[in-house]
Amino acid sequence: METTTPPITGRRGMRGLLSDLNPRNIEGPRLPLTVFCLVALLAGWDDTALQLALPEIKEDLGLSLTMLGVIGSVTLVVTNAAGLPLGYLTDRVPKRVRLVQFGQVAANAGDIVQALAPNAFFLMLGRALGGVSRLPNDVAQVPLLADYYLPSSRGRVIALLRMAAGFGSLLAAPIAGYTVKVYGWRTATLMLAVMAIIVACLTFLLREPRRGATDRVAGKARETDERPPPRFWEGIKAGWSIRTLRILAISSFVYSIITGLIAMVSSLLAKEDLTLDPFQRSLVLEGQMILGLIAVPIAGVMADRFLRRRPSLLAAVQGTCTLGIGCLVLALGLFPSIPVFIATNLLFSIIAGIQVPSFIVLITQVLPARHRGIGLQLTAPFQLAGGVLSPVLLALTDGMPLRYTLLSLVPLVVVAGLIQFTAMRSVAGDVAAAREAA
């Protein structure tokens, strides 16, 4: 893949910010980013329908809150158990684009299984199939983007991808909410899943980039013959030796216990305590998507600038955003009302729009290209352990008012945020080491 010197970015003032936000100033091929953005724009509509219809699924299949937690945790366990092997496969296979192509198609087939599920077992089976099938795409996508685009542009690349996904959700929310309300959650999910499969076929247009080429250009290193693919334990040891990655992996143990629970309990609270129907909940989701669309591109630009000037600020962003989530959960638990529900969900979308791109950029920058596939999955065992504990926490609070379930999650959010702050000391050194290893 040919690369050239990127345009100067990071200029001060509004003109400099607008220049950085312009996708044409991203150095690299146009097709991969276009395809990934189109897939992100349309391929998640079936998941939006399932998210909005969670209370209706609970009633239709006669599930308890604990059973919902078990289904979510089983999916989390299965997907995280497959994370390290798929990361290892990503570092070894010559055609990573194949993982993206077949993973996208099979993942949406899992949503079709959920739409047709007659009971909790098949719902769990569909969720596990969708999660495991989507994982090859999720595992291979970031290493591919890192090899398509220079390190100085990755923040904006990730932000544009997130922006496309957010715009897709913006369109999907009212459509999915309305179809769930009128036709039921099964019909809505089935229609959107078929459309997602058609869109996923665009990934068959992608070609494989050279592994680590953009890192060598950024580090001004000479082109060398590619070394043989790393062995399994070699990749794990290389990733675990990176202090920043260790800290983020440990914090993900705590984070994985509470992230899914917060979204699920908040959605149930909106239905059972605040009596919001699917269409009304979709309007709140619509507002979240709009604010996310505003926050994500700015977050991408700031991530690129932080890496050039002071990389430790990316770790500070992670910790600050996590503590901000804790404050929102506390507010909703203490004052459960429609205005507070709307305000906390809108603010949460801004925080997520800032946090997610900076997290992905941080991980790709501290990992050498040769170990990026398995290194990105080093958080999987910790998320697996956290997922196992999630239904235990729900079981302890089952039968309690949902607001108290939310309040019980706040201390865990605070712990995760404080752990993330400790990565500030090591980010700059780990980024430099990754460039040298390319």
Secondary structure, DSSP 8 states (H G I E B T S, - for coil): -----------SHHHHHHHHH-GGGS-S-HHHHHHHHHHHHHTTHHHHHHHHTHHHHHHHTT--HHHHHHHHHHHHHHHHHTHHHHHHHHHH-S-THHHHHHHHHHHHHHHHHHHT--SHHHHHHHHHHHHHHHHHHHHHHHHHHHHHS-GGGHHHHHHHHHHHHHHHHHHHHHHHHHHHHHH-HHHHHHHHHHHHHHHHGGGGG-----TTHHHHHHTT-----------HHHHHHHHHT-HHHHHHHHHHHHHHHHHHHHHHHHHHHHHHTS---HHHHHHHHHHHHHHHHHHHHHHHHHHHHHHHH-THHHHHHHHHHHHHHHHHHHHHHHS-SHHHHHHHHHHHHHHHHHHHHHHHHHHHHHS-GGGHHHHTTTTHHHHHHHHHHHHHHHHHHTTS-HHHHHHHHHHHHHHHHHHHHGGGGTHHHHHHHHHHH-
